[in-house]
Amino acid sequence: MASLIPAQFILQLFFLATLFHASFAARKLAALVQDQSTHLTYHNGPLLSGKISVNLIWYGNFKPSQRSIIVDFVTSLSSSPPDQTLQHPSVATWWKATDKYYQLAAKSNTQSSSSPLSLSLGIQILDDNYSLGKSLSQTQIEQLASKGDQTNSAVNVVLTSSDVTVDGFCSSRCGTHGSSSSSSSSSKNYEFAYIWVGNSETQCPGQCAWPFHQPIYGPQNQPLGAPNNDVGLDGMVVNLASLFAGTATNPFGDGYYQGPASAPLEAASACPGVYGKGAYPGYAGDLLLDPTTGGSYNAHGVNGRKFLLPAIYDPDTLACSTPV
């Protein structure tokens, strides 16, 4: 399982050491410093491929307007040819940056017979009664993830609301992705991929919702405007995007990554804190600005949405690639 570490936390430790939390690939306290020695190695395992349904498991209290932000992001995140009616850069063109990993894997013959990855919005499950309480362990996150389709044709995404605490949340990670074995009684025992992301709005926005909130550590620059006017949910989109890239290219722990398998650097987590050209510690990069809302973004989505998405590591140029 990989965890996503909050950026500001890594900035604090940059002068001391780099911290990684073992989860398969966790979105760690997002980093603001790019390591120029990054090189993601292919470990000969399968990448996510074929027609994949993205199932959303909402745990806790989410407003309909908040759920629509995530739904529109997932709908925008399609590996099919980008919708020509959308303005560019778009979420779909950002996502196509992961294609290079599939092309490289195909050259090794291990992915040559796999179908191209095609994502689509699947089912949504609402658990607003906090069936497991308001303090969750990693095991309970996996339990929630198992409510979705337990096959290799789905990614189950668990989203926890701002009043739910999760082991390691804020202190060492903003979300995780991993895989779990099916618990169904069918004859086939599938391994399915899952993602968890928490809403940090009231718990640690300076760690898991940067650059939309003043950072706890590092350069105290003015925070950027959230493109959907929701610091917590826009922060979740950033972390979810990073974990989607990691899930696609390293779904079962033997795909593309650098470092130990228990705490890997992956396609997006290898580019911490980079969202536009010219990014440096404490500065997200040169971004687009919505003149009406004042929100900063780098990708257009469906229904007029705007999103801020992380850079994806380009395995050809060995550099971080941004939408703008």
Buried (B, 14 or more C-beta within 10 A) or exposed (E): BBBBBBBBBBBBBBEEEBBBBBBBBBBBBBBBBBBEEBEBEBBEBBBBBEEBBBBBBBBBEBEEEBBBBBBBBBBBBBBEEBBEEBEEBBBBBBBBBBEBBBEBBBEEEBBEEBEEBEBBBBBBBEBEEBEBEEEBEBEBBBBBBBBBBBBBBBBBBBBBBBEBBBBBBBEBBBBBBBBBEBEEEEEEEBBBBBBBBBBBBEBBBBBBBBBBBEBBBBEEEEBBBBBBBBBBBBBBBBBBBBBBBBBBBBBBBBBBBBBEBBBBBBBBBBBBBBBBBEBEBBBBBBBBBBEEBEBBBBBBBBEEBBBBBBBBBBBEEEBBBBBB
